[in-house]
Amino acid sequence: MTVNLMIATFAGAFIFPFLLRVCVDPLIKNFGPVGGWLFAGFVVGTCWTLNHGLSMIFQSGHAWVDMAWAAGFGLWAASIYSGDSLPKSIPTFINAIIGGTLGGFILSCFLK
């Protein structure tokens, strides 16, 4: 992987959790549930297009990273950085990994 691809991958992985952290609360406070739909349509759609459509996140080999991983780790890191408790977050983090793995497995069973 070249330095350019590393920088593009880092930037692509950073954009989505950053916008998630900055935009969701104001949108939901101002527009209610419609704010979530606005975020999903505009921000998630734009980030998906950048990361997957324009291949901003470089993936090689068999490893696969989705924007949800970037969002999860990015928000977790931001929460720890802002002073939230790391030990209290571990059970939620583990359950999210288990739930995501189980969801992916169930989805793969239906797609065969």
C-alpha positions, -999 to +999 in steps of 0.1 A: +000+000+000+014+034-010+014+064+012-012+081-009-036+051-004-029+051+033-038+088+036-069+084+014-080+053+035-075+072+068-094+102+055-122+081+041-125+063+074-123+095+094-150+115+075-180+094+084-175+091+122-166+128+123-197+139+105-218+114+126-205+129+158-209+165+146-242+164+127-266+138+141-274+156+174-282+190+158-302+174+130-323+154+154-328+183+179-339+206+151-359+182+129-367+152+151-369+118+134-367+135+100-332+147+110-321+111+111-335+106+076-317+137+064-285+125+079-289+091+063-298+105+029-272+132+027-243+124+049-243+086+048-250+086+011-222+111+004-197+092+026-207+059+010-202+074-025-168+087-015-156+055+002-171+029-020-180+046-052-148+066-056-128+040-037-114+064-011-110+035+013-085+011-002-090-026+005-066-053-006-067-091-002-094-108+019-097-082+046-129-062+044-137-030+062-170-013+061-180+023+071-198+009+101-164-003+115-150+031+109-180+048+126-179+024+155-142+027+163-142+064+155-171+072+179-156+049+205-123+067+203-140+101+204-160+090+235-128+079+253-110+111+243-139+132+257-136+115+291-161+087+290-152+055+309-133+029+289-142-001+312-179+008+311-178+007+273-162-027+269-195-048+273-213-026+247-183-029+224-181-067+227-219-070+221-217-048+191-190-070+176-210-101+184-242-086+170-225-074+138-209-108+133-241-126+139-260-103+115-234-108+088-236-145+092-274-146+090-273-124+060-247-146+043-270-176+049-298-160+030-276-148+001-264-182-009 
